[in-house]
Amino acid sequence: HITPEKFYVEACDDGADDVLAIDRVSTEVTLTVKKDVPPSAVTRPIFGILGTIRLVAGTYLIVITKKKKVGEIFGHAIWKATDFDIMSYKKTMLHLTDIQLQDNKVFLSMLNHVLSVDGFYFSTTYDLTHTLQRLANTSPEFQEMSLLER
């Protein structure tokens, strides 16, 4: 969900009420609940957050807008991110000079080029950041940690 003040990322899991709120001015990230999302927010589906990047114009949020299932590991779906959106935290670019606008446009073009190259894979239930050998040699405590905590 997008408002002029915040981005709200809502989990689609059954029974999930948590919403990630990203302040577009302070860049502060907090957890809130669905009822806090304003009804006026523009809503669109995404499949994940790739990250944030700071360019000349300010901070941008990079989200996955399309995915394709490419396989499974031990019953866990593995997805390939196939399309992205780069959303500016700033509402306007009026604060930039013509040279800064041009530089920002070049950086966005470079970023779009990198994102168009194959190779962005993810899983919401399996740890792709560690090899199977490493996972086999980790402690039970590590295995019980969420993917985010790892």
Protein Blocks (a to p, Z undefined) as FASTA:
>chain_A
ZZfkbccdddfbehiabdcdddfklopacdddfklpcfkbccdddfbdfbdcddfklccd
dddfbdcdfbdeehiacdddfbdcdddfbfbfklpcfklmmmmmmmmmmmmmmmmpghia
cdfkbcfkbcfklmmmpcfklmmpcfklZZ
